[in-house]
Amino acid sequence: LCSGRERRRMSEDKAKKLAAEIQASSSSETFDLAGYGPEGLAQLVKAGLGTPIRSAEMMRLTFVCGGGKKVRQKYADNLPSLFGDALKSSGFVEDRGAAASLDCQGRYKFQHDTDKDLKFVHVFPRIAPPDTPGGEGDAALSPADLVIFADLPAFRTMVAKKTPSFSQRRRALDVLKAAKARLAAIEAKLAELQPLSEEEQSYYDSSDADGLQAKQDFLQALLEEMIAAGQLTKPEQSAVLEQLQQKLEAVEAQVAAAAAAGSSKKEAKLREAREKLEARRAAVSALKPIANRPKFASEIGAVQKRLAALDALER
């Protein structure tokens, strides 16, 4: 059986992952609150709804919090009121007439859908434009936190909606690699029976090594697809070529070392790897870089034309 401390850690981990999914939302979505209690709800609301969600449009977030006989055992009897209390603690106001419009930000309402025999709490979160800061707070999840702690389905959604460019996805991959390295360092301390700090313990309890690897594999495959499809800007192409050059130099040194040691099998494998890297470098070098259109490019072009016309009149 789990101790009280272990149960709290599991509850915190569950709330953190769902909070990451909420912060990654860009349109109306539904979430299930089965198994949540007061502590988990408080953390969920603080981390997932306590700061504005970056989105270009208003949304309605629906939380399933109860229902009839078929699902009743999954939810606490007072879950709707507990969730409402947690929302009020973060500044939300109950409004039975609330809808998915900007003037309803920071409101919520309860619904008992008799057709589905489910109880819902509809939350209308505070929204911040995608390219502006969403507000600061102790419990705010940073972009890196979202990358590290979101589960794979939420991560896939975030990558598709929030990181369209090769550079952005490569930075996300670097975050995952750093997270894996940090987790490995903590596990090494545990193996040597060294005590962990509170921060290290919390990070270890909240991290999922398999999940990090799955997200890394997914992102790596996506980057490979972008390279194969030629979806690189000029700076991105140069960065990839530089990385390939560094790998080639490292392999060259290994080939020389294997030859000096008289290891013919190892040398042959390394030469094969070198040939593949050279072919890859040639393919990337032959790509025609893409040019990303700036946001509102057509509007900017129209304004520039008008300004040019006005300038011609003044002359």
C-alpha positions as CSV (number, residue, x, y, z in Angstrom):
1,L,0.0,0.0,0.0
2,C,1.1,3.5,-0.7
3,S,2.0,5.8,2.2
4,G,0.3,9.2,2.6
5,R,3.4,10.9,1.3
6,E,3.6,8.7,-1.8
7,R,-0.1,9.3,-2.5
8,R,0.5,13.1,-2.3
9,R,3.3,12.8,-4.7
10,M,1.3,10.8,-7.1
11,S,-1.6,13.3,-6.8
12,E,0.8,16.2,-7.4
13,D,2.3,14.4,-10.5
14,K,-1.2,13.8,-11.9
15,A,-2.2,17.4,-11.4
16,K,1.0,18.7,-12.9
17,K,0.5,16.7,-16.1
18,L,-3.1,17.7,-16.5
19,A,-2.2,21.3,-15.8
20,A,0.3,21.1,-18.7
21,E,-2.4,19.9,-21.0
22,I,-4.7,22.7,-19.9
23,Q,-2.0,25.4,-20.5
24,A,-1.3,23.8,-24.0
25,S,-5.0,24.2,-25.0
26,S,-5.7,26.4,-28.0
27,S,-9.4,25.6,-28.4
28,S,-12.3,24.2,-26.3
29,E,-11.5,20.8,-24.8
30,T,-12.8,18.4,-22.2
31,F,-10.9,17.0,-19.2
32,D,-11.8,14.3,-16.7
33,L,-11.4,14.9,-13.0
34,A,-11.9,11.3,-11.9
35,G,-9.9,10.5,-8.7
36,Y,-9.2,14.1,-7.8
37,G,-9.4,15.4,-4.2
38,P,-9.0,18.9,-2.6
39,E,-5.2,19.0,-2.7
40,G,-5.0,17.8,-6.3
41,L,-7.7,20.3,-7.4
42,A,-6.0,23.2,-5.7
43,Q,-2.7,22.5,-7.4
44,L,-4.4,21.8,-10.8
45,V,-6.3,25.1,-10.7
46,K,-3.3,27.1,-9.6
47,A,-0.9,25.6,-12.2
48,G,-3.3,25.1,-15.1
49,L,-5.8,28.0,-14.7
50,G,-4.1,30.4,-12.3
51,T,-2.3,32.1,-15.2
52,P,-3.7,33.1,-18.6
53,I,-3.6,30.6,-21.4
54,R,-1.8,31.8,-24.5
55,S,-4.4,31.5,-27.3
56,A,-5.6,33.5,-30.3
57,E,-9.2,32.7,-29.4
58,M,-11.5,32.4,-26.4
59,M,-12.3,28.8,-25.3
60,R,-14.5,26.8,-23.0
61,L,-12.7,24.1,-20.9
62,T,-15.1,21.4,-19.7
63,F,-14.3,19.3,-16.7
64,V,-16.2,16.1,-16.1
65,C,-16.7,15.9,-12.3
66,G,-19.5,13.4,-11.7
67,G,-22.4,11.5,-13.1
68,G,-25.0,8.7,-12.7
69,K,-24.7,5.1,-11.4
70,K,-22.3,4.0,-14.2
71,V,-19.6,6.5,-13.3
72,R,-20.5,7.7,-9.8
73,Q,-17.8,5.6,-8.1
74,K,-15.0,7.4,-10.0
75,Y,-15.8,10.9,-8.5
76,A,-16.1,12.3,-5.0
77,D,-19.7,13.2,-4.2
78,N,-18.8,16.9,-3.5
79,L,-16.3,17.2,-6.4
80,P,-18.2,20.0,-8.2
81,S,-18.3,22.1,-5.1
82,L,-14.6,21.3,-4.3
83,F,-13.6,22.3,-7.8
84,G,-15.7,25.5,-7.5
85,D,-13.9,26.4,-4.3
86,A,-10.5,25.9,-5.9
87,L,-11.6,28.1,-8.9
88,K,-12.8,30.8,-6.5
89,S,-9.5,30.7,-4.7
90,S,-7.8,31.6,-8.0
91,G,-10.2,34.5,-8.7
92,F,-12.8,32.8,-10.8
93,V,-16.5,33.8,-10.4
94,E,-19.5,31.5,-10.9
95,D,-21.8,32.8,-13.7
96,R,-24.6,30.7,-15.0
97,G,-24.9,32.8,-18.1
98,A,-21.2,32.6,-19.0
99,A,-20.2,31.7,-22.6
100,A,-17.0,31.3,-24.7
101,S,-16.6,35.1,-25.3
102,L,-13.7,37.3,-24.1
103,D,-16.0,39.2,-21.7
104,C,-16.5,36.0,-19.8
105,Q,-12.8,35.3,-19.0
106,G,-12.3,34.1,-15.4
107,R,-15.8,32.7,-15.0
108,Y,-17.3,29.2,-14.6
109,K,-20.7,27.4,-14.5
110,F,-22.0,24.0,-13.4
111,Q,-24.1,21.8,-15.7
112,H,-25.9,18.5,-15.1
113,D,-26.4,16.9,-18.6
114,T,-29.3,14.5,-18.0
115,D,-29.0,13.1,-21.6
116,K,-25.4,12.0,-21.0
117,D,-26.0,11.5,-17.2
118,L,-22.8,13.5,-16.5
119,K,-22.0,16.5,-14.3
120,F,-19.7,19.2,-15.8
121,V,-18.0,22.4,-14.7
122,H,-17.4,24.7,-17.7
123,V,-14.5,27.0,-17.1
124,F,-13.9,30.1,-19.3
125,P,-10.2,30.8,-18.7
126,R,-8.2,34.0,-18.8
127,I,-6.6,34.4,-22.2
128,A,-3.4,36.1,-23.3
129,P,-2.3,36.6,-26.9
130,P,0.1,33.9,-28.1
131,D,3.1,36.1,-28.5
132,T,2.8,38.1,-25.2
133,P,3.7,37.1,-21.7
134,G,0.9,35.2,-20.0
135,G,1.6,36.5,-16.5
136,E,4.0,35.5,-13.9
137,G,3.3,33.4,-10.8
138,D,5.0,30.9,-8.5
139,A,2.9,28.1,-9.9
140,A,3.1,29.2,-13.6
141,L,4.4,26.4,-15.8
142,S,7.2,27.6,-18.1
143,P,7.4,26.4,-21.7
144,A,10.2,24.0,-20.6
145,D,7.9,22.6,-17.9
146,L,5.2,22.0,-20.5
147,V,7.6,20.2,-22.7
148,I,8.9,18.0,-19.9
149,F,5.8,17.1,-17.9
150,A,3.0,16.9,-20.6
151,D,2.1,13.4,-21.5
152,L,2.7,12.2,-25.1
153,P,-0.8,13.1,-26.6
154,A,-0.7,16.6,-25.1
155,F,2.9,17.0,-26.2
156,R,2.0,16.1,-29.8
157,T,-0.7,18.7,-29.8
158,M,1.7,21.3,-28.4
159,V,4.3,20.6,-31.0
160,A,1.8,20.8,-33.8
161,K,0.2,24.0,-32.6
162,K,2.9,25.9,-30.8
163,T,6.2,25.0,-32.6
164,P,5.8,25.1,-36.4
165,S,9.4,25.7,-37.2
166,F,12.4,23.4,-37.2
167,S,14.3,25.7,-34.8
168,Q,11.5,25.7,-32.3
169,R,11.2,21.9,-32.4
170,R,15.0,21.5,-32.1
171,R,15.0,23.7,-28.9
172,A,12.2,21.5,-27.5
173,L,14.4,18.5,-28.2
174,D,17.3,20.1,-26.4
175,V,15.0,20.7,-23.4
176,L,14.1,17.0,-23.4
177,K,17.7,15.9,-23.6
178,A,18.6,18.2,-20.7
179,A,15.7,16.8,-18.7
180,K,16.9,13.2,-19.3
181,A,20.4,14.1,-18.3
182,R,19.2,15.7,-15.1
183,L,17.1,12.7,-14.3
184,A,20.0,10.4,-14.9
185,A,22.2,12.5,-12.6
186,I,19.6,12.1,-9.8
187,E,19.3,8.4,-10.4
188,A,23.1,8.2,-10.1
189,K,23.0,9.9,-6.7
190,L,20.3,7.4,-5.6
191,A,22.4,4.5,-6.7
192,E,25.3,5.8,-4.6
193,L,22.8,6.2,-1.6
194,Q,23.4,10.0,-1.6
195,P,20.5,12.1,-0.2
196,L,18.5,14.3,-2.6
197,S,17.5,17.9,-2.1
198,E,13.7,18.6,-1.9
199,E,13.9,20.1,-5.4
200,E,15.7,16.9,-6.8
201,Q,13.2,14.6,-5.0
202,S,10.2,16.6,-6.4
203,Y,11.7,16.5,-9.9
204,Y,12.4,12.8,-9.6
205,D,8.9,12.0,-8.4
206,S,7.3,14.1,-11.2
207,S,9.5,12.9,-14.1
208,D,8.8,9.9,-16.3
209,A,11.9,8.5,-18.0
210,D,10.0,6.4,-20.5
211,G,7.7,9.4,-21.3
212,L,10.7,11.7,-21.9
213,Q,12.2,9.1,-24.3
214,A,9.0,8.7,-26.2
215,K,8.7,12.4,-26.7
216,Q,12.3,12.6,-27.7
217,D,11.9,9.8,-30.3
218,F,8.7,11.5,-31.6
219,L,10.4,14.9,-32.0
220,Q,13.6,13.4,-33.5
221,A,11.5,11.6,-36.2
222,L,9.6,14.9,-36.8
223,L,12.9,16.8,-37.3
224,E,14.2,14.1,-39.7
225,E,10.9,14.4,-41.7
226,M,11.3,18.2,-41.9
227,I,14.9,17.9,-43.2
228,A,13.9,15.3,-45.8
229,A,11.0,17.6,-46.9
230,G,13.4,20.6,-47.2
231,Q,11.5,22.6,-44.5
232,L,14.5,24.5,-43.4
233,T,15.3,28.2,-43.5
234,K,18.8,29.4,-44.4
235,P,19.9,29.7,-40.8
236,E,18.4,26.3,-39.9
237,Q,20.2,24.7,-42.9
238,S,23.5,26.2,-41.8
239,A,23.0,24.9,-38.3
240,V,22.2,21.4,-39.5
241,L,25.3,21.5,-41.8
242,E,27.5,22.6,-38.9
243,Q,26.2,19.8,-36.7
244,L,26.9,17.3,-39.5
245,Q,30.4,18.6,-40.0
246,Q,31.1,18.2,-36.3
247,K,29.9,14.6,-36.4
248,L,32.0,13.9,-39.5
249,E,35.1,15.3,-37.7
250,A,34.4,13.1,-34.7
251,V,34.0,10.0,-36.9
252,E,37.2,10.8,-38.8
253,A,39.1,10.8,-35.5
254,Q,37.5,7.5,-34.6
255,V,38.4,6.0,-38.0
256,A,42.0,7.0,-37.5
257,A,42.1,5.6,-34.0
258,A,40.6,2.3,-35.2
259,A,43.1,2.1,-38.1
260,A,46.0,2.8,-35.7
261,A,44.8,0.0,-33.3
262,G,44.5,-2.5,-36.2
263,S,40.7,-3.0,-35.6
264,S,39.6,-3.6,-39.2
265,K,36.0,-4.5,-38.4
266,K,35.5,-1.4,-36.3
267,E,37.2,0.7,-38.9
268,A,35.0,-0.6,-41.7
269,K,31.8,0.2,-39.7
270,L,33.1,3.7,-39.0
271,R,33.9,4.3,-42.6
272,E,30.4,3.2,-43.5
273,A,29.0,5.7,-40.9
274,R,31.2,8.4,-42.4
275,E,29.9,7.7,-45.9
276,K,26.3,8.0,-44.7
277,L,27.1,11.3,-42.9
278,E,28.8,12.7,-46.1
279,A,25.7,11.7,-48.2
280,R,23.4,13.3,-45.6
281,R,25.5,16.5,-45.6
282,A,25.4,16.6,-49.4
283,A,21.6,16.2,-49.4
284,V,21.1,19.0,-46.8
285,S,23.5,21.3,-48.7
286,A,21.5,20.8,-51.9
287,L,18.2,21.9,-50.3
288,K,16.6,25.1,-51.3
289,P,15.9,27.0,-48.0
290,I,12.4,28.2,-47.3
291,A,11.4,31.7,-46.3
292,N,9.0,32.0,-43.5
293,R,6.4,34.6,-44.1
294,P,6.1,37.0,-41.1
295,K,2.9,37.2,-39.2
296,F,0.4,39.6,-40.9
297,A,2.7,39.7,-44.0
298,S,-0.2,40.6,-46.4
299,E,-1.4,43.4,-44.1
300,I,2.1,44.8,-43.7
301,G,2.5,44.7,-47.5
302,A,-0.7,46.6,-48.0
303,V,0.3,49.3,-45.5
304,Q,3.7,49.6,-47.2
305,K,2.1,50.2,-50.6
306,R,-0.1,52.9,-49.1
307,L,2.9,54.6,-47.5
308,A,4.8,54.4,-50.8
309,A,1.9,56.0,-52.6
310,L,1.7,58.8,-50.0
311,D,5.5,59.3,-50.3
312,A,5.2,59.7,-54.1
313,L,2.4,62.3,-53.7
314,E,4.5,64.3,-51.3
315,R,7.4,64.4,-53.8
